[in-house]
Amino acid sequence: MDILFIGIILLILGLTNFIAFKVAGRNKKKRILSGIIVILITPLVFKISLDAISSFDPGGFATGAITLIYSCLFFMNGIIIICIGIATSNTNKA
């Protein structure tokens, strides 16, 4: 069960990073905007994970804990994307 939990977290965060960096490319402003969008999507991730997990454990303490862990990791992922965007030099010279 723990391996499944960690696998799902890594899959979601990996797909989020792939999409954010693929859309942004090497553009500094787009990377920062991608990080802000990831942070703004965090409440939606909280709600979706709460609804999905509560069907297995309705009203339990573990439901809230897992949902909070997912949301916190997603939020921190957005902050890391913003930091990478700030540290990236803009190489688009078209």
C-alpha positions in Angstrom: 0.0 0.0 0.0 2.9 2.4 0.8 4.5 1.7 -2.6 1.2 2.5 -4.3 0.9 5.7 -2.4 4.4 6.8 -3.2 4.0 5.7 -6.8 0.9 7.8 -7.3 2.5 10.9 -5.8 5.6 10.5 -8.0 3.4 9.9 -11.1 1.3 13.0 -10.5 4.2 15.2 -9.7 6.2 13.9 -12.6 3.4 14.5 -15.0 2.9 18.0 -13.6 6.5 18.8 -14.0 6.7 17.4 -17.5 3.7 19.5 -18.6 4.9 22.6 -16.9 8.4 22.4 -18.4 7.2 21.3 -21.8 4.8 24.2 -22.1 7.3 26.7 -20.8 10.3 25.6 -22.7 13.4 27.7 -21.8 11.4 30.9 -21.3 11.9 32.4 -17.9 8.5 34.2 -17.7 6.6 31.1 -18.8 8.3 28.9 -16.2 7.4 31.4 -13.4 3.8 31.5 -14.8 3.7 27.7 -14.9 4.7 27.6 -11.2 2.0 30.1 -10.3 -0.6 28.0 -12.2 0.5 24.9 -10.3 0.1 26.7 -7.0 -3.4 28.0 -8.0 -4.4 24.4 -9.0 -3.5 23.1 -5.5 -7.1 23.6 -4.0 -8.5 21.6 -6.9 -6.0 18.8 -6.2 -7.0 18.9 -2.5 -10.7 18.5 -3.4 -10.2 15.8 -6.0 -7.9 13.8 -3.7 -10.3 14.2 -0.8 -13.2 12.9 -2.8 -11.2 10.0 -4.3 -9.7 8.9 -1.0 -12.9 9.4 1.1 -14.7 6.6 -0.8 -12.2 4.1 0.8 -12.1 5.7 4.3 -15.1 7.9 4.8 -14.5 10.4 7.5 -11.3 8.9 8.8 -8.2 10.7 10.0 -6.1 9.0 7.3 -8.2 10.6 4.6 -7.4 14.1 5.8 -3.7 13.2 6.3 -3.2 11.8 2.8 -5.1 14.7 1.2 -3.0 17.2 3.1 0.2 15.4 2.1 -0.8 15.4 -1.6 -1.7 19.1 -1.5 1.4 20.2 0.4 3.7 18.3 -2.1 1.8 19.8 -5.0 2.2 23.3 -3.5 5.9 22.8 -2.8 6.3 21.6 -6.4 4.9 24.9 -7.6 7.3 26.8 -5.5 10.2 24.8 -6.8 9.1 25.4 -10.4 9.0 29.2 -9.6 12.5 29.0 -8.1 13.8 27.2 -11.2 12.1 29.8 -13.4 13.8 32.6 -11.4 17.2 30.9 -11.6 16.9 30.1 -15.3 18.5 32.4 -17.8 16.3 33.4 -20.7 17.9 31.8 -23.8 15.2 32.7 -26.3 17.0 35.1 -28.7 14.7 35.0 -31.7 
